[in-house]
Amino acid sequence: MSDNIKIDDEKHIKVLDALLGDADLMMALNAAENFEAGYLLVAEKVPGLTMEEFTGSMELLRQVMMAQMEKTPVQ
């Protein structure tokens, strides 16, 4: 993760809980027309979430997904 994007663990866990606990939110985030629209959707579920925290959390998720894809064999 880039050093200039920071998110505390507690806020990141709240973002993950919001996304993983609400399939409709996850689908809406995937369908959001842009990054800011996605942020607004998640910020409704995570009060006080800043754009920087959302960006950091999404970057962590991206890194985890990329690492998982590298471990999963293509069939």
N, C-alpha and C positions, 0 to 999 in steps of 0.2 A: 504494500500500500504506500502511496505517496506520503512523504513526511508532512506535507502541508495540509493533508486532510485528516482531521482528528475526530474521533467519536469515543465517548466513554463506554465502557462495557455495559453499564446499566441501560443506557439509551439504545445501544445496539440490540440488546436482548429484548427490549420493548418493541423494536421494529420487527425483529424476527417473530416474536410472539404474535404480533398483529398480522403479519403475512401468513405465517404457518397455521394460525388459528382461524383464518377466515378465507376460505377458498374463493369467495366472491371478490374479496379485496385483491387477492393474487391475480385473478383473471382480469379485473379492472386495471390493475397496474400494468399487466402485460399488454392490454389494449389501449393504454393511455397514448394520446397523440404526441406527447413530448415528455421530456424528463420533468419539467415543472408541473405538468398535470399529474404525473405520478407522485411527485412530492406532495402535492395538495391532497391527494387521496390518502396517503399514508399519514400525513400530519393530522388529519381528522381523527385518526385512531391513536396517535401518539402525541398528546398535547405537549407543546413546547419544543417540538422537533424543529431544528433549524435546517436550512437547505444544506449547510455544510455537513451536519450530522447525517442527513439522508444520503448525501453523496458518499460519505465514508462508509456507511452501512451497505449501500449498493455495491461499492467497490469490493468490500469484504465478501459479499455474496458472490460476486462475479469470480473472484479468485478461488473460492471454494468450489464453485461449479466447474471452473476450468480444470482444477486439480482432480476433481472427481472424473471428469471426462477423460483425462489422461490415464486414469487407472482402470477404466471400464473398457474391456476388449470389444472391438467391433465384430458383430456376428454376421 
